[in-house]
Amino acid sequence: MTEHPSISILTLRHRIPDDWDADPWAEVRPLIDGVDVLKEVHPEGFAHSWRYWRGPAESWPLAVGEEPRRVMITEPTCTADCCGALYVTMRRDGDQVIWESWENTSDITAVPPDFRFDRAQYEAELVRAAADRSWEESLDTIARLLEQTLADSGWFERWDCVLTGVAPRREEPGLPEEITSPPGVDVHFHHVRGPGERVDIYQYELLVTSDHPVKEQVRRLAHHILADDPRKTADLHR
C-alpha cells in the first residue's frame, strides 16, 4: 500500500519583537502544525516583518509562484552575512505547496524537515494574515494610518521628495526611563537635489499619547507635516 506524505497546516502569528534593534513592525511568524519549528533551529532569527505583507499578494514573503524560489525565512538583527540566516525553497506541486532544501548558515546548522501544505489552506492563511489587524497596538495603528494618509496626499511629491516609510517607535527595553525615547512615530523621506547630486535624508520624530483617540492623533500628525515644505520642518540626517 502506497504511503502518502503527510499534509501540514500553516498558521501565521503576528508578534511584536522584544528586541528594539529589530524591525519595529510585528514579525509574521510561521507555525507549522502549531509548532514554531523555525525557533528550534534558528532561535535568534526574526521572521518577515508585517511591512512586507502590505503589497500585492504575489510580493508577500511566503507567496509561491510557478517557479521554485529560495527564501530567507528568518534573519538576525544584524545581517545574514554576519550571524547567518535560515533559508528554504518553496514550490508548487499540483494542489500542494512544498517547503524543502533548507539551509541554515548560522552557528546552529540543524534544519527543519521538508513540509507539504494543502495549497488552498496555505493561500487562504496568507490572505488572512495580511489582513489581520488584531495584533496592533494603538502605536501601530497610528503609524499605519498616518503612512496611508501621507501616501494618498501626494504631498512629498509636490516638493520633489519621496516618502520611504512610516514606522512605530517603541520604547527601548531595559533602559532607564530618563534616557529612553518616548513612544512615537518616525516618518522617513528623502529629497534628490538633482541628477548626479547627493540625496538628502530626512526624518520626523513625532510623539503620540495614550489618552487621545487614534484617528485624532493621525489628523494632528498629518496636519503638522502637510502644513509646510517638509524639508523645512523635518530633521535633516544627511
C-alpha positions as CSV (number, residue, x, y, z in Angstrom):
1,M,0.0,0.0,0.0
2,T,1.4,3.4,-1.0
3,E,2.1,5.8,1.9
4,H,1.2,9.4,1.1
5,P,3.2,12.2,2.5
6,S,1.5,14.0,5.4
7,I,-0.1,17.4,4.9
8,S,0.8,20.1,7.4
9,I,-1.2,23.1,8.4
10,L,0.4,26.6,8.2
11,T,-0.6,29.2,10.7
12,L,0.8,32.8,10.7
13,R,1.1,34.5,14.0
14,H,2.0,38.2,14.4
15,R,4.5,39.0,17.2
16,I,5.9,42.4,18.2
17,P,9.7,41.8,18.7
18,D,11.1,42.3,22.2
19,D,14.5,43.4,20.7
20,W,14.4,47.2,19.9
21,D,17.1,46.6,17.3
22,A,14.6,44.5,15.3
23,D,12.2,45.9,12.8
24,P,9.7,47.9,14.8
25,W,6.7,46.3,13.0
26,A,5.5,42.9,14.1
27,E,7.1,39.9,12.6
28,V,4.8,37.4,11.0
29,R,5.9,34.1,12.4
30,P,5.0,30.8,10.6
31,L,3.8,27.9,12.8
32,I,3.7,24.5,11.2
33,D,1.1,22.2,12.8
34,G,1.1,24.6,15.7
35,V,4.8,24.4,16.3
36,D,7.4,27.2,15.8
37,V,9.8,24.9,14.1
38,L,12.0,27.8,12.9
39,K,12.7,28.8,16.5
40,E,14.2,25.4,17.2
41,V,16.8,25.7,14.5
42,H,17.4,29.5,14.4
43,P,16.4,30.8,17.8
44,E,18.0,34.3,17.2
45,G,16.2,34.8,13.9
46,F,13.3,37.1,13.1
47,A,10.6,36.2,10.6
48,H,9.5,38.6,7.9
49,S,8.1,41.9,9.1
50,W,4.5,42.8,8.6
51,R,5.6,45.7,6.4
52,Y,6.4,43.1,3.6
53,W,2.8,41.9,3.7
54,R,1.3,45.2,2.5
55,G,1.8,44.9,-1.2
56,P,0.2,42.8,-3.9
57,A,-0.3,39.1,-3.0
58,E,2.5,37.9,-5.3
59,S,5.0,40.1,-3.4
60,W,4.3,38.6,0.0
61,P,7.3,36.8,1.6
62,L,5.7,33.3,1.6
63,A,3.9,33.6,-1.7
64,V,4.6,30.7,-4.0
65,G,4.6,31.1,-7.8
66,E,5.0,28.8,-10.7
67,E,8.8,28.6,-10.3
68,P,10.6,27.4,-7.1
69,R,12.3,30.2,-5.2
70,R,14.8,30.3,-2.3
71,V,13.5,32.4,0.5
72,M,15.3,33.8,3.6
73,I,12.7,32.8,6.1
74,T,14.4,34.1,9.3
75,E,17.3,36.5,9.7
76,P,19.3,38.0,12.6
77,T,19.0,41.6,13.8
78,C,22.4,42.4,12.1
79,T,22.9,40.8,8.7
80,A,22.8,37.3,7.3
81,D,26.5,37.6,6.3
82,C,27.3,38.4,10.0
83,C,25.3,35.9,12.0
84,G,23.7,33.6,9.5
85,A,20.1,33.1,8.4
86,L,17.6,30.3,7.6
87,Y,16.6,29.6,4.0
88,V,14.0,27.4,2.4
89,T,13.0,26.7,-1.2
90,M,9.2,26.9,-1.8
91,R,7.4,25.5,-4.8
92,R,4.0,24.3,-6.0
93,D,3.3,20.7,-6.7
94,G,-0.2,20.4,-8.1
95,D,-2.7,21.3,-5.3
96,Q,0.1,21.3,-2.7
97,V,2.9,23.7,-1.6
98,I,6.2,22.3,-0.6
99,W,9.0,23.7,1.6
100,E,12.2,21.9,1.0
101,S,16.0,22.2,0.6
102,W,16.5,24.0,3.9
103,E,19.8,25.8,4.5
104,N,21.0,27.2,7.9
105,T,24.0,29.5,7.7
106,S,24.0,30.3,11.5
107,D,26.1,28.6,14.2
108,I,23.3,26.1,14.6
109,T,23.3,24.1,11.4
110,A,20.2,21.9,12.1
111,V,17.3,22.4,9.7
112,P,13.6,21.5,9.8
113,P,12.3,18.6,7.7
114,D,10.5,19.2,4.4
115,F,6.8,20.1,4.6
116,R,3.8,19.8,2.4
117,F,0.8,22.0,2.7
118,D,-2.6,22.0,1.1
119,R,-2.4,24.8,-1.4
120,A,-5.9,26.2,-0.7
121,Q,-5.3,26.3,3.1
122,Y,-1.9,27.7,2.6
123,E,-3.0,30.6,0.3
124,A,-6.1,31.3,2.5
125,E,-3.8,31.7,5.5
126,L,-1.6,34.1,3.7
127,V,-4.6,36.3,2.8
128,R,-5.9,36.1,6.4
129,A,-2.6,37.1,7.9
130,A,-2.1,40.0,5.5
131,A,-5.5,41.4,6.5
132,D,-5.1,40.7,10.3
133,R,-5.0,43.9,12.5
134,S,-5.8,42.2,15.8
135,W,-2.1,42.3,16.9
136,E,-1.9,46.1,16.5
137,E,-1.3,48.4,19.5
138,S,-2.5,52.0,19.1
139,L,1.0,53.0,18.2
140,D,1.0,50.6,15.2
141,T,-2.5,51.7,14.1
142,I,-1.4,55.4,14.2
143,A,1.8,54.6,12.1
144,R,-0.2,52.6,9.6
145,L,-3.0,55.2,9.1
146,L,-0.5,58.1,9.0
147,E,1.5,56.4,6.3
148,Q,-1.7,55.8,4.3
149,T,-2.7,59.4,4.7
150,L,0.6,60.8,3.7
151,A,0.9,58.5,0.7
152,D,-2.6,59.4,-0.6
153,S,-1.9,63.1,-0.2
154,G,0.8,63.3,-2.8
155,W,2.4,66.0,-0.6
156,F,6.0,64.7,-0.7
157,E,6.0,64.5,-4.5
158,R,5.0,68.2,-4.6
159,W,8.4,69.0,-3.0
160,D,10.3,66.5,-5.1
161,C,10.6,64.2,-2.2
162,V,9.9,60.5,-1.7
163,L,8.2,59.1,1.3
164,T,10.2,56.0,2.2
165,G,8.3,54.8,5.3
166,V,6.4,55.4,8.5
167,A,7.1,53.2,11.5
168,P,6.2,53.0,15.2
169,R,8.9,54.0,17.6
170,R,8.8,51.7,20.6
171,E,10.4,52.3,24.0
172,E,13.8,50.6,24.2
173,P,13.5,47.8,26.9
174,G,16.0,47.7,29.7
175,L,16.9,51.4,29.6
176,P,16.4,53.9,32.5
177,E,13.2,56.0,31.9
178,E,15.2,59.2,31.9
179,I,17.3,58.2,28.8
180,T,14.8,56.1,26.8
181,S,13.0,57.7,23.9
182,P,9.3,58.2,24.4
183,P,7.0,56.1,22.1
184,G,6.0,57.8,18.9
185,V,6.1,57.5,15.1
186,D,9.0,58.1,12.8
187,V,8.4,59.4,9.2
188,H,11.3,58.9,6.7
189,F,11.6,60.6,3.4
190,H,14.4,61.8,1.0
191,H,15.0,64.5,-1.5
192,V,17.2,64.3,-4.5
193,R,18.8,67.6,-5.3
194,G,19.3,66.8,-9.0
195,P,20.9,64.3,-11.4
196,G,24.2,63.1,-10.0
197,E,23.8,65.1,-6.8
198,R,23.6,63.8,-3.3
199,V,20.4,62.5,-1.7
200,D,19.2,64.4,1.4
201,I,17.6,62.1,4.0
202,Y,15.0,63.5,6.4
203,Q,13.1,62.2,9.4
204,Y,10.2,63.4,11.6
205,E,10.3,62.0,15.2
206,L,6.7,62.5,16.3
207,L,5.2,61.9,19.7
208,V,2.0,60.1,20.4
209,T,-0.1,59.9,23.6
210,S,-2.1,57.1,25.3
211,D,-5.0,59.3,26.2
212,H,-6.2,60.6,22.8
213,P,-8.2,58.7,20.1
214,V,-6.1,57.2,17.4
215,K,-7.8,59.0,14.5
216,E,-7.5,62.3,16.2
217,Q,-3.7,61.8,16.6
218,V,-3.4,60.8,13.0
219,R,-5.1,64.0,11.9
220,R,-2.9,66.0,14.2
221,L,0.4,64.5,13.0
222,A,-0.7,64.7,9.3
223,H,-1.7,68.4,9.7
224,H,1.8,69.1,11.2
225,I,3.5,67.5,8.2
226,L,1.2,68.9,5.5
227,A,1.3,72.5,6.7
228,D,4.6,73.4,5.1
229,D,7.5,72.2,2.9
230,P,8.7,69.0,4.8
231,R,12.3,69.9,4.1
232,K,11.9,72.9,6.5
233,T,10.1,71.1,9.3
234,A,11.8,67.7,9.4
235,D,15.3,66.8,10.7
236,L,18.0,66.5,8.1
237,H,20.1,63.4,8.6
238,R,22.4,63.8,5.6
